[in-house]
Every structure is written in C-alpha cells, then in structure tokens.
Amino acid sequence: MPNHPTRDDIDFLDGYWYQHEPHDTWKWMRENAPVYYDADSDVWGITRYHDILEVEKDPSTFSSWRSPRPHGDPLPMMISMDDPLHKQRRKLVNRGFTPKRVRDRTAEVAAICDEILDKVCERGECDFVWDIAAPLPLMLIGDMLGFPRESYDDLLEWSDDMIRATTKTDPAAAEKGMLAGIAFREFQLEVIADRRSRPPQSDLVSVLCHAEVDGEKLDDESLVQETLLILIGGDETTRHVISGGMLALMEHPDQKALFNQQAADDAWMERAVEEMLRWVTPIKNMSRSATRDVEMHGETIGEGDQVILLYPSANRDETVFDDPYKFDLERDPNHHLAFGWGTHFCLGSSLARLELKIMFQRLAERMPDLQLANEEPLPWRASNFIVGPEGMPVTFTPSAPMGG
C-alpha cells in the first residue's frame, strides 16, 4: 500500500477538481507526495518536473498503448501507441506539420486573424472565447483536414461536448459526449468515403486515406480516430491558450502594458508566447500504463497501474522555474512542458506557436485596450483533460475593419 500522506481534496478523474487549477494542492504534492496514489480513482499522479521527464524518457516502462485517459481502452490512434507503430503513424500525419509547411501558412494565419477581428471590431464588445479565440484554430485545422467550412460549427460543438465528457461526475455531459462522438464518426465516414473514391488530394484526410503502413492502408476506424485526435489537438488546446493568455494579460496590467509596447517585435512575442503556454498549460495531464513494477520516491507503481503526468504542476515547479507563480512575458529560459516531451511531443506545436504569435500581435495592434466587460466570475469548463474559460465578455474601443 502507498505509504505517503493522503488528502480528501484530490480526485484525478473529477473534471471539477481541475476546473480552477488546484495549484496549492499540486504544490503540496510536489513537496510531500510527488508520486501520489489516488485510491478512489486508482491512478498515480506525478507532479515534479524532472520526474515527468523521466517517465516521458522511458516508454518501455511507462507505455502509451492504452487511452490517453486513465483506465481507457486502447485506441487506433497514434497517441495510444508506442514506437515503432507510433513513429510510423506519426510520419504520415507529420506531412502537414513540417516547419516549411507551417511557415508557408504565415500569410494565411494573418488573414484569418484579421477576418475574425473584422467581424467584431466595430461593435466594441464580444465574447472573446467564441468570437476570437475559438474560430482561429478551428478554421486552420479544419482546412488542413479538408473539412467543408459549413461543417465547422458542428465540429466545434462536437469537440467541446467530447472534452466536457471527460469527468466522472456528470452523467449528462457523458451522454452528450457519446452522442457527439457518434455524430463526428458518421460525418467523418462520409468524408473518408469521398476521399477514397478520388485521386489523392493535398488535405490530411486524403493523405491518410491513401497512405500505406507496411503495405496496408489504414482502416476506417483508424482514420476516424486519427482525424479526431488532430481536430481536438489542434482546436481545443490553442483556443484555451489564446483565451487564457489574454485573461492573464488583463489580470496583470504591468505585463499587458509591456505586451502592447513590445508585441510587434517578433522575437519578443515568441518569448511571450512561451510564457502564455507555461501559464495556461491547457492539457492538464496524459496517462501512461506501467509495464512492470517500478519504484519512485519510495512508492511502488505496480505493473498495469495507471499513471498521469500533471503538466500544470511541472510548469510551476520551484526547482526549475524562478518565481514560478509570476506571470513574466520576458521569462528566459522557459523550458515548459505544455507540449509534453519525448516521442509524443505535440505534433502541432509549431503551428500553435505561429497562431498564438500572430493573433496576439494583431490583438495588440487592433485592440490594445481590450478588457473584461464586468467583474462577474467567468464560466469555466469542468474536464479532467483540457480546461479553460467557456465564455469571456470583453470590451474595447471600436475600430474600422481591415477589409474596408
């Protein structure tokens, strides 16, 4: 049995536990029980930065073969695989995320940012999450996958409902998430059938449909799961860094003033984006399965046990980050783990960084006085996976659209 102290306020599978980021509890865990066993969830939590790195470096002991969520079933997607199968699958998807392909999308990202801001700039008010933060990553990842634009509202709703379902204490959310998964699968099977019936195209769904691994093409279920992973990975995470990053700026007026002064400087903005990523850390954890008994900090993690890597805790680790609870846009170095580490390092990290840099530069230029519309508490998503505000009313000085 685990011999460490326990606390009643820890529940690794409850989305409401993550809702407002229990940093005080994570700090206590780092100091008192860095390898913590939550008996109710039957899950081990790893909270220290260097311990998470050690787990990420040792996939032979801490395997990804099951679901990225604890106690899930193995899924036919690369996030649920170990090398060499993971590497083979990742090479196929990577064709859309090479550094050159990402750089080539700079003008497109800038145009989409201006298109989004043009829709609200004359109003002087909007919901920052749904009017500004959510459309950019959805439009980019949807275009990369080759989905029709008229499907984007449905895709956004489905991905939201599936993420909201990642908490054990909300049966209604679980049902909506199941229905969303079914709806996405039906939609995607139609897209797959269309791509299979035509010569190869440049979009990622077509690339995956016509690709071969060891002489075999991916089956329909693998294609559904991989595209769902790309959609949620590209949509949900970047959206929450845009909204969470802007919220942090508004909560730290000195940093927002500095941001408005320096944002046009590309190098400075790239460094600022890294701090937003560290501060927000939208993915709260990933799961691994122990392939053998292993001892860490006096605790024995048993073969088959579920382990979660708590990235927000690692990104506040006092042994790695000076003054970790300070939001500092000029923090350097900043070796955060918001994109994970190792073989499963986020495939879309370069695209996310580009989106964040350009959107925040456009916001500094076009809406420098953007602020919260009121002092009401913001609605916050409950999820044990990806967390962020679900609405953020803001005001700003109206301006003319860039498009005329």
C-alpha positions in Angstrom: 0.0 0.0 0.0 1.2 3.6 -0.6 2.9 5.0 2.5 2.5 8.7 1.7 0.1 11.1 3.3 -3.3 11.5 1.7 -5.8 14.3 1.2 -9.5 14.3 0.7 -9.4 17.1 -1.9 -7.5 15.1 -4.5 -9.5 13.4 -7.3 -7.6 12.8 -10.5 -10.6 11.8 -12.6 -13.1 14.5 -11.5 -13.2 17.4 -14.0 -14.4 19.8 -11.4 -11.2 19.2 -9.5 -9.2 20.7 -12.4 -11.8 23.4 -13.1 -9.9 26.2 -11.3 -6.5 24.6 -11.3 -5.7 23.4 -7.7 -2.1 24.9 -7.7 -2.0 24.8 -3.9 -2.7 21.1 -3.9 -0.2 20.4 -6.6 2.4 22.4 -4.6 1.6 20.2 -1.6 2.0 17.1 -3.7 5.4 18.2 -5.1 6.6 18.8 -1.5 5.0 15.9 0.3 3.9 13.2 -2.1 5.4 13.7 -5.5 4.2 10.2 -6.6 0.7 10.3 -5.2 -1.8 7.4 -5.3 -5.5 8.4 -5.6 -7.2 5.3 -4.3 -10.7 6.4 -5.4 -9.5 6.8 -9.0 -6.9 4.0 -8.8 -4.4 6.3 -10.5 -0.9 7.5 -9.7 -0.1 11.2 -10.2 3.4 12.5 -11.0 3.8 16.2 -10.1 7.5 17.1 -10.3 9.1 18.4 -13.5 12.1 16.1 -13.6 10.0 13.0 -12.6 7.7 13.7 -15.5 10.7 14.0 -17.8 12.0 10.6 -16.5 8.6 9.0 -17.3 8.5 10.5 -20.8 12.0 9.3 -21.5 11.1 5.7 -20.6 8.2 4.5 -22.8 9.3 0.9 -22.3 8.3 1.2 -18.6 5.6 3.8 -19.0 3.6 2.9 -22.1 1.1 4.9 -24.1 -0.6 1.8 -25.5 -3.8 2.4 -23.7 -6.0 5.5 -24.0 -4.6 8.9 -23.1 -7.2 8.9 -20.4 -6.8 6.7 -17.3 -8.4 3.3 -17.5 -9.4 3.8 -21.1 -9.3 1.1 -23.8 -6.5 1.1 -26.5 -7.5 3.3 -29.4 -6.4 3.1 -33.1 -4.7 6.5 -32.9 -1.0 7.4 -32.6 -1.4 9.0 -29.1 -2.4 5.5 -27.9 0.7 3.7 -29.4 4.3 3.1 -28.6 7.1 3.1 -31.2 7.7 1.7 -33.7 4.0 1.8 -34.7 3.6 5.3 -33.2 6.5 6.5 -35.2 5.1 5.1 -38.5 1.7 6.7 -37.9 3.2 10.0 -36.9 5.3 10.2 -40.0 2.1 10.1 -42.1 0.4 12.9 -40.2 3.7 14.9 -39.9 3.4 15.8 -43.7 1.0 18.6 -42.8 3.1 20.0 -39.9 6.6 20.2 -41.3 8.4 23.5 -40.4 8.3 24.6 -44.1 4.5 23.9 -44.4 3.9 25.8 -41.2 6.0 28.8 -42.3 4.2 28.8 -45.6 0.9 29.4 -43.7 2.0 32.7 -42.1 0.1 34.9 -44.5 -3.0 32.6 -44.3 -2.9 32.8 -40.5 -2.6 36.6 -40.5 -5.5 36.9 -43.0 -7.7 34.6 -40.8 -6.9 36.6 -37.7 -7.9 39.9 -39.4 -11.0 38.2 -40.8 -12.0 37.2 -37.2 -11.3 40.6 -35.7 -13.1 42.4 -38.6 -16.3 40.7 -37.6 -16.3 42.2 -34.1 -14.1 45.3 -34.2 -16.9 47.8 -35.0 -19.0 46.5 -32.1 -16.6 47.4 -29.3 -17.6 44.2 -27.4 -17.7 40.5 -27.9 -17.3 37.2 -26.2 -13.5 36.7 -26.5 -13.7 32.9 -26.3 -16.3 32.2 -29.0 -15.8 35.3 -31.3 -12.0 35.4 -31.3 -10.2 32.5 -29.6 -12.2 29.6 -30.9 -12.5 30.3 -34.6 -8.8 30.6 -35.5 -7.5 27.1 -34.6 -10.8 25.5 -35.8 -10.5 27.2 -39.2 -6.9 26.3 -39.6 -7.1 22.6 -38.5 -10.4 22.2 -40.4 -8.8 23.5 -43.6 -5.8 21.3 -43.1 -8.0 18.2 -42.7 -10.1 19.3 -45.8 -13.4 19.6 -44.0 -16.0 21.8 -45.6 -16.4 25.2 -44.0 -20.1 24.7 -43.5 -19.3 21.8 -41.0 -17.2 24.0 -38.7 -20.0 24.9 -36.3 -20.8 21.2 -35.8 -17.1 20.3 -35.4 -16.7 22.9 -32.7 -19.8 21.7 -30.8 -18.8 18.0 -31.1 -15.2 18.6 -29.9 -16.5 20.7 -27.0 -19.0 18.1 -25.9 -16.5 15.3 -26.1 -14.0 17.2 -23.9 -16.7 18.2 -21.4 -17.5 14.5 -21.1 -14.1 13.8 -19.5 -15.3 14.0 -15.9 -16.7 11.1 -13.9 -19.3 13.1 -12.0 -21.5 14.5 -14.8 -23.7 11.8 -16.5 -25.4 14.4 -18.7 -22.1 15.6 -20.1 -21.1 12.0 -20.6 -24.2 11.3 -22.7 -23.7 14.4 -24.8 -20.1 13.4 -25.3 -21.1 10.0 -26.5 -23.6 11.4 -28.9 -21.1 13.9 -30.2 -18.6 11.1 -30.8 -21.2 9.2 -32.8 -22.1 12.3 -34.9 -18.5 13.0 -35.6 -17.9 9.4 -36.7 -20.9 9.4 -39.1 -19.7 12.7 -40.5 -16.1 11.6 -40.9 -17.0 8.2 -42.5 -18.7 10.2 -45.3 -15.6 12.3 -45.7 -13.4 9.2 -45.8 -15.6 7.5 -48.4 -15.4 10.7 -50.6 -11.5 10.8 -50.3 -11.2 7.1 -51.1 -13.3 7.5 -54.2 -11.0 10.2 -55.6 -7.3 10.5 -56.5 -5.1 11.7 -53.7 -5.5 15.4 -52.7 -3.4 17.7 -50.5 -5.6 17.6 -47.4 -4.6 15.4 -44.5 -7.7 13.2 -44.6 -6.8 12.4 -48.2 -3.2 11.8 -47.3 -4.2 9.4 -44.6 -6.8 7.6 -46.7 -4.2 6.8 -49.5 -1.2 6.2 -47.2 0.2 2.7 -46.5 1.9 1.4 -43.4 3.8 -1.8 -44.1 1.9 -2.3 -47.3 -1.5 -1.9 -45.6 -3.9 1.1 -45.8 -5.4 2.5 -42.6 -8.9 1.1 -41.9 -11.9 3.5 -41.5 -11.8 3.3 -37.7 -8.2 4.3 -37.5 -8.9 7.2 -39.9 -11.8 8.4 -37.7 -9.7 8.3 -34.6 -6.6 10.0 -36.1 -8.6 12.8 -37.5 -10.5 13.2 -34.2 -7.1 13.5 -32.5 -5.9 16.1 -34.9 -9.1 18.1 -34.6 -9.2 18.2 -30.8 -5.4 18.6 -30.5 -5.4 21.5 -32.9 -8.7 23.2 -31.9 -9.2 22.8 -28.2 -5.7 23.4 -26.9 -4.7 26.6 -28.9 -8.1 28.1 -28.2 -7.5 27.9 -24.5 -4.1 29.4 -24.7 -5.5 32.4 -26.6 -8.3 32.9 -24.1 -6.2 32.0 -21.1 -3.2 34.1 -22.3 -5.4 37.1 -22.8 -7.0 36.6 -19.4 -3.6 36.6 -17.8 -2.7 39.8 -19.6 -5.8 41.5 -18.3 -5.1 40.2 -14.8 -1.6 41.6 -14.9 -1.8 45.2 -16.1 2.0 45.7 -16.0 2.5 42.8 -18.3 -0.3 43.9 -20.6 1.3 47.4 -20.9 4.6 45.7 -21.7 2.8 43.5 -24.2 1.3 46.4 -26.0 4.7 48.1 -26.3 6.7 45.1 -27.5 4.3 42.8 -29.3 5.4 44.0 -32.8 8.8 42.6 -32.1 8.7 39.0 -33.4 11.5 37.7 -31.2 9.9 39.3 -28.1 6.5 38.0 -29.0 7.8 34.5 -29.5 9.2 34.6 -25.9 6.0 36.0 -24.6 4.0 33.1 -26.2 6.2 30.6 -24.3 5.1 32.2 -21.0 1.5 32.1 -22.0 1.9 28.4 -22.8 3.6 27.7 -19.5 1.0 29.7 -17.6 -2.1 28.2 -19.2 -0.9 24.6 -19.9 -4.2 23.7 -21.5 -3.7 19.9 -21.4 -3.8 19.0 -17.7 -2.4 15.5 -17.9 -1.7 12.5 -20.0 -1.9 8.9 -19.0 0.7 6.1 -19.1 0.5 2.4 -18.1 3.3 0.8 -16.1 4.7 -2.3 -17.9 6.5 -3.5 -14.8 6.8 -2.8 -11.1 8.8 0.4 -10.6 9.8 2.4 -7.6 9.7 6.2 -7.4 10.3 8.3 -4.3 9.6 5.3 -2.0 6.4 4.3 -3.8 6.0 1.1 -5.8 3.9 1.6 -9.0 2.7 -1.8 -10.0 2.7 -3.5 -13.4 -0.5 -2.4 -15.2 -1.1 0.6 -12.9 -2.3 3.9 -14.4 -0.1 6.9 -14.1 -0.9 10.5 -15.0 1.6 13.2 -15.7 0.4 16.5 -14.2 1.9 19.1 -16.6 0.5 22.3 -14.9 2.3 21.2 -11.7 5.5 20.6 -13.5 5.2 24.1 -15.1 5.1 25.6 -11.6 8.0 23.5 -10.2 10.1 25.8 -8.0 13.2 23.8 -8.7 13.0 24.6 -12.4 11.3 28.0 -12.7 12.3 31.1 -10.8 9.3 32.6 -9.1 7.0 30.1 -10.9 3.8 31.8 -9.8 4.8 35.1 -11.5 3.4 35.7 -15.0 6.5 37.1 -16.7 6.4 37.6 -20.5 10.2 38.0 -20.6 10.9 34.8 -18.8 14.1 33.2 -20.2 14.9 30.3 -20.2 11.4 28.8 -20.2 11.6 25.0 -20.8 7.9 24.4 -20.0 6.2 21.1 -20.7 2.9 22.5 -22.2 3.6 20.4 -25.3 4.7 17.3 -23.4 8.1 15.8 -24.1 9.8 13.0 -25.9 8.3 10.8 -28.6 4.8 12.1 -28.0 5.8 15.8 -28.1 2.9 17.7 -29.6 3.0 17.3 -33.4 1.3 20.7 -34.0 3.5 22.8 -31.7 4.9 24.9 -34.5 1.5 25.7 -35.9 0.2 26.5 -32.4 3.1 28.9 -31.8 2.5 30.6 -35.1 -1.2 31.1 -34.4 -0.6 32.5 -31.0 2.2 34.8 -32.1 0.2 36.3 -35.0 -3.2 36.5 -33.1 -1.6 38.3 -30.1 0.3 40.7 -32.4 -3.0 41.5 -34.1 -4.8 42.0 -30.8 -2.0 44.3 -29.5 -2.3 46.4 -32.7 -6.0 46.5 -33.2 -7.5 46.1 -29.7 -4.8 47.4 -27.2 -7.4 48.5 -24.6 -9.3 45.2 -24.6 -10.6 44.5 -21.1 -13.2 42.3 -19.2 -16.7 43.7 -19.6 -17.6 43.1 -16.0 -16.4 41.6 -12.7 -18.7 38.6 -12.9 -16.9 35.2 -12.4 -16.2 33.6 -15.8 -17.8 30.2 -16.6 -15.1 27.5 -16.6 -15.1 24.1 -18.2 -15.0 21.1 -16.0 -12.8 18.4 -17.5 -10.0 16.1 -16.4 -8.2 16.7 -19.7 -8.4 20.2 -21.3 -9.6 23.1 -19.2 -10.3 26.8 -19.9 -12.9 29.6 -19.8 -16.2 28.8 -21.5 -17.0 32.5 -22.0 -15.3 35.8 -21.6 -17.2 39.0 -22.3 -14.8 41.9 -23.2 -15.0 45.5 -24.4 -12.6 47.6 -26.5 -12.6 50.8 -28.5 -14.5 50.2 -31.7 -12.4 50.5 -34.9 -12.9 50.1 -38.7 -12.3 46.6 -40.2 -9.1 46.0 -42.1 -11.1 44.7 -45.0 -12.6 48.2 -45.7 
